[in-house]
Amino acid sequence: MPKGIIDTITLAITVAFALPVGMFGVQFLLSEQLLLGSVFIGIAALMIIAEEYITTPSDLPAIAAQRVVGSITTTDDGRTDNKNES
C-alpha cells in the first residue's frame, strides 16, 4: 500500500526517536552487556513496528477520510476507484 506524505513524516519522526534507543543498545552490546543491549534494540524495533502496524485512536479520522476520498474519486475511464476496500 503506498504511503502518503503524512505517513512518511510520522515514520521519520518515530525513527528519529527510536534511533537513540537502538544506538544505546548497540553501545551496551559493544561493552559486552548482551542482555541490556538486546533489550534496548528490541525496544527500538518495537517502537517502529508499533507505529507502522498498530492503529491508534488518532489514526481513525485519517483512515475514515482516506476511505471517503477513495470511494468518491473516479479513475480515468469513469469507474469508481475502490482500492481501499478488500
SULLIN-V576208 format. One record per helix or strand of 3 or more residues. SS is the DSSP state (helix for helix, strand for strand). FROM is the first residue (numbers start at 1). LEN is the number of residues. If there is no record, write none. Layout:
ss=SS from=FROM len=LEN
ss=SS from=FROM len=LEN
//
This chain:
ss=helix from=5 len=26
ss=helix from=34 len=20
ss=helix from=60 len=13
//
